[in-house]
Amino acid sequence: MTEYLHTYNVVIDPEQGEQLPDGTWAQEVTLVLVDAPGPDCRRPVAVTLTPEQARELGFELLAAAEHAARTTTTPQPEGDDQR
Protein backbone atom coordinates (compact mmCIF):
# COMPACT_ATOMS: atom_id res chain seq x y z
CA MET A 1 0.00 0.00 0.00
CA THR A 2 1.31 3.43 -0.90
CA GLU A 3 1.23 6.07 1.80
CA TYR A 4 1.60 9.72 0.94
CA LEU A 5 3.40 12.12 3.23
CA HIS A 6 3.10 15.84 2.67
CA THR A 7 6.37 17.56 3.51
CA TYR A 8 10.04 16.76 3.75
CA ASN A 9 13.12 17.98 5.55
CA VAL A 10 16.73 17.37 4.65
CA VAL A 11 19.10 17.27 7.59
CA ILE A 12 22.87 17.09 7.87
CA ASP A 13 23.67 16.24 11.47
CA PRO A 14 27.31 17.03 12.29
CA GLU A 15 27.33 14.15 14.80
CA GLN A 16 26.08 11.60 12.27
CA GLY A 17 28.54 10.16 9.82
CA GLU A 18 31.33 7.69 9.43
CA GLN A 19 35.03 8.00 10.00
CA LEU A 20 36.98 6.64 7.05
CA PRO A 21 40.21 4.61 7.33
CA ASP A 22 42.29 7.64 6.31
CA GLY A 23 40.89 9.62 9.26
CA THR A 24 38.55 11.82 7.23
CA TRP A 25 34.87 12.04 8.05
CA ALA A 26 32.10 11.01 5.62
CA GLN A 27 29.04 13.11 6.40
CA GLU A 28 25.61 11.55 5.88
CA VAL A 29 22.39 13.19 4.67
CA THR A 30 19.06 12.39 6.31
CA LEU A 31 15.77 12.77 4.44
CA VAL A 32 12.73 13.03 6.72
CA LEU A 33 9.21 12.67 5.28
CA VAL A 34 6.52 14.25 7.45
CA ASP A 35 2.73 14.03 7.31
CA ALA A 36 0.47 17.06 7.47
CA PRO A 37 -0.62 17.95 11.01
CA GLY A 38 -3.99 16.63 12.09
CA PRO A 39 -5.72 13.90 14.02
CA ASP A 40 -4.83 11.19 11.46
CA CYS A 41 -1.20 12.21 10.94
CA ARG A 42 1.39 9.46 10.75
CA ARG A 43 4.82 9.29 12.33
CA PRO A 44 7.71 10.79 10.33
CA VAL A 45 9.77 8.43 8.20
CA ALA A 46 13.51 8.95 7.79
CA VAL A 47 16.26 7.50 5.64
CA THR A 48 19.96 8.24 6.04
CA LEU A 49 21.98 8.42 2.82
CA THR A 50 25.61 8.63 1.90
CA PRO A 51 26.52 11.70 -0.16
CA GLU A 52 26.60 9.47 -3.27
CA GLN A 53 23.13 8.07 -2.54
CA ALA A 54 21.77 11.58 -1.86
CA ARG A 55 23.23 12.80 -5.15
CA GLU A 56 21.68 9.85 -7.04
CA LEU A 57 18.29 10.47 -5.40
CA GLY A 58 18.53 14.15 -6.33
CA PHE A 59 19.28 13.22 -9.94
CA GLU A 60 16.34 10.78 -10.06
CA LEU A 61 14.00 13.41 -8.57
CA LEU A 62 15.19 16.01 -11.08
CA ALA A 63 14.67 13.59 -13.99
CA ALA A 64 11.17 12.72 -12.73
CA ALA A 65 10.30 16.41 -12.31
CA GLU A 66 11.50 17.20 -15.84
CA HIS A 67 9.44 14.32 -17.24
CA ALA A 68 6.37 15.39 -15.26
CA ALA A 69 6.74 18.99 -16.47
CA ARG A 70 6.90 17.83 -20.11
CA THR A 71 3.85 15.59 -19.79
CA THR A 72 1.68 17.95 -17.77
CA THR A 73 -1.30 19.23 -19.74
CA THR A 74 -3.45 22.23 -19.06
CA PRO A 75 -7.22 21.82 -19.23
CA GLN A 76 -8.85 23.19 -22.36
CA PRO A 77 -11.76 25.65 -21.92
CA GLU A 78 -15.14 23.98 -22.25
CA GLY A 79 -16.33 23.81 -25.85
CA ASP A 80 -12.77 24.06 -27.20
CA ASP A 81 -12.30 20.77 -29.10
CA GLN A 82 -8.83 21.31 -30.55
CA ARG A 83 -7.40 17.77 -30.47
ZADO-1210 file (C-alpha; in nm, 4 decimals, padded with zeros to 6 digits):
<atoms>
<atom x="00.0000" y="00.0000" z="00.0000" code="MET" pos="1"/>
<atom x="00.1312" y="00.3433" z="-00.0903" code="THR" pos="2"/>
<atom x="00.1234" y="00.6069" z="00.1804" code="GLU" pos="3"/>
<atom x="00.1596" y="00.9724" z="00.0939" code="TYR" pos="4"/>
<atom x="00.3401" y="01.2116" z="00.3231" code="LEU" pos="5"/>
<atom x="00.3096" y="01.5838" z="00.2670" code="HIS" pos="6"/>
<atom x="00.6369" y="01.7561" z="00.3510" code="THR" pos="7"/>
<atom x="01.0036" y="01.6759" z="00.3755" code="TYR" pos="8"/>
<atom x="01.3122" y="01.7977" z="00.5551" code="ASN" pos="9"/>
<atom x="01.6734" y="01.7372" z="00.4646" code="VAL" pos="10"/>
<atom x="01.9105" y="01.7271" z="00.7589" code="VAL" pos="11"/>
<atom x="02.2873" y="01.7090" z="00.7874" code="ILE" pos="12"/>
<atom x="02.3668" y="01.6236" z="01.1472" code="ASP" pos="13"/>
<atom x="02.7310" y="01.7026" z="01.2292" code="PRO" pos="14"/>
<atom x="02.7331" y="01.4150" z="01.4796" code="GLU" pos="15"/>
<atom x="02.6075" y="01.1601" z="01.2275" code="GLN" pos="16"/>
<atom x="02.8536" y="01.0163" z="00.9821" code="GLY" pos="17"/>
<atom x="03.1333" y="00.7691" z="00.9429" code="GLU" pos="18"/>
<atom x="03.5026" y="00.7997" z="01.0004" code="GLN" pos="19"/>
<atom x="03.6976" y="00.6638" z="00.7045" code="LEU" pos="20"/>
<atom x="04.0205" y="00.4607" z="00.7326" code="PRO" pos="21"/>
<atom x="04.2288" y="00.7639" z="00.6311" code="ASP" pos="22"/>
<atom x="04.0891" y="00.9618" z="00.9260" code="GLY" pos="23"/>
<atom x="03.8549" y="01.1818" z="00.7231" code="THR" pos="24"/>
<atom x="03.4869" y="01.2039" z="00.8051" code="TRP" pos="25"/>
<atom x="03.2100" y="01.1007" z="00.5620" code="ALA" pos="26"/>
<atom x="02.9040" y="01.3106" z="00.6402" code="GLN" pos="27"/>
<atom x="02.5605" y="01.1552" z="00.5882" code="GLU" pos="28"/>
<atom x="02.2394" y="01.3188" z="00.4670" code="VAL" pos="29"/>
<atom x="01.9057" y="01.2394" z="00.6311" code="THR" pos="30"/>
<atom x="01.5769" y="01.2775" z="00.4437" code="LEU" pos="31"/>
<atom x="01.2733" y="01.3028" z="00.6724" code="VAL" pos="32"/>
<atom x="00.9213" y="01.2670" z="00.5281" code="LEU" pos="33"/>
<atom x="00.6519" y="01.4245" z="00.7454" code="VAL" pos="34"/>
<atom x="00.2733" y="01.4026" z="00.7312" code="ASP" pos="35"/>
<atom x="00.0475" y="01.7064" z="00.7466" code="ALA" pos="36"/>
<atom x="-00.0620" y="01.7947" z="01.1014" code="PRO" pos="37"/>
<atom x="-00.3987" y="01.6628" z="01.2087" code="GLY" pos="38"/>
<atom x="-00.5725" y="01.3897" z="01.4017" code="PRO" pos="39"/>
<atom x="-00.4833" y="01.1190" z="01.1463" code="ASP" pos="40"/>
<atom x="-00.1197" y="01.2209" z="01.0936" code="CYS" pos="41"/>
<atom x="00.1391" y="00.9462" z="01.0747" code="ARG" pos="42"/>
<atom x="00.4819" y="00.9293" z="01.2334" code="ARG" pos="43"/>
<atom x="00.7708" y="01.0788" z="01.0334" code="PRO" pos="44"/>
<atom x="00.9768" y="00.8430" z="00.8198" code="VAL" pos="45"/>
<atom x="01.3514" y="00.8952" z="00.7792" code="ALA" pos="46"/>
<atom x="01.6261" y="00.7502" z="00.5644" code="VAL" pos="47"/>
<atom x="01.9964" y="00.8236" z="00.6040" code="THR" pos="48"/>
<atom x="02.1976" y="00.8425" z="00.2818" code="LEU" pos="49"/>
<atom x="02.5615" y="00.8627" z="00.1898" code="THR" pos="50"/>
<atom x="02.6520" y="01.1701" z="-00.0162" code="PRO" pos="51"/>
<atom x="02.6599" y="00.9473" z="-00.3266" code="GLU" pos="52"/>
<atom x="02.3126" y="00.8074" z="-00.2536" code="GLN" pos="53"/>
<atom x="02.1770" y="01.1575" z="-00.1858" code="ALA" pos="54"/>
<atom x="02.3229" y="01.2798" z="-00.5153" code="ARG" pos="55"/>
<atom x="02.1676" y="00.9847" z="-00.7044" code="GLU" pos="56"/>
<atom x="01.8286" y="01.0468" z="-00.5404" code="LEU" pos="57"/>
<atom x="01.8532" y="01.4147" z="-00.6326" code="GLY" pos="58"/>
<atom x="01.9280" y="01.3216" z="-00.9938" code="PHE" pos="59"/>
<atom x="01.6341" y="01.0778" z="-01.0063" code="GLU" pos="60"/>
<atom x="01.4001" y="01.3407" z="-00.8568" code="LEU" pos="61"/>
<atom x="01.5190" y="01.6007" z="-01.1077" code="LEU" pos="62"/>
<atom x="01.4672" y="01.3591" z="-01.3986" code="ALA" pos="63"/>
<atom x="01.1170" y="01.2719" z="-01.2729" code="ALA" pos="64"/>
<atom x="01.0302" y="01.6411" z="-01.2313" code="ALA" pos="65"/>
<atom x="01.1502" y="01.7196" z="-01.5843" code="GLU" pos="66"/>
<atom x="00.9436" y="01.4318" z="-01.7242" code="HIS" pos="67"/>
<atom x="00.6365" y="01.5394" z="-01.5260" code="ALA" pos="68"/>
<atom x="00.6736" y="01.8989" z="-01.6474" code="ALA" pos="69"/>
<atom x="00.6895" y="01.7828" z="-02.0111" code="ARG" pos="70"/>
<atom x="00.3851" y="01.5586" z="-01.9793" code="THR" pos="71"/>
<atom x="00.1678" y="01.7951" z="-01.7767" code="THR" pos="72"/>
<atom x="-00.1301" y="01.9229" z="-01.9743" code="THR" pos="73"/>
<atom x="-00.3451" y="02.2231" z="-01.9064" code="THR" pos="74"/>
<atom x="-00.7221" y="02.1822" z="-01.9229" code="PRO" pos="75"/>
<atom x="-00.8854" y="02.3194" z="-02.2361" code="GLN" pos="76"/>
<atom x="-01.1757" y="02.5650" z="-02.1916" code="PRO" pos="77"/>
<atom x="-01.5136" y="02.3978" z="-02.2253" code="GLU" pos="78"/>
<atom x="-01.6333" y="02.3813" z="-02.5852" code="GLY" pos="79"/>
<atom x="-01.2766" y="02.4061" z="-02.7201" code="ASP" pos="80"/>
<atom x="-01.2296" y="02.0773" z="-02.9102" code="ASP" pos="81"/>
<atom x="-00.8830" y="02.1307" z="-03.0548" code="GLN" pos="82"/>
<atom x="-00.7396" y="01.7773" z="-03.0470" code="ARG" pos="83"/>
</atoms>
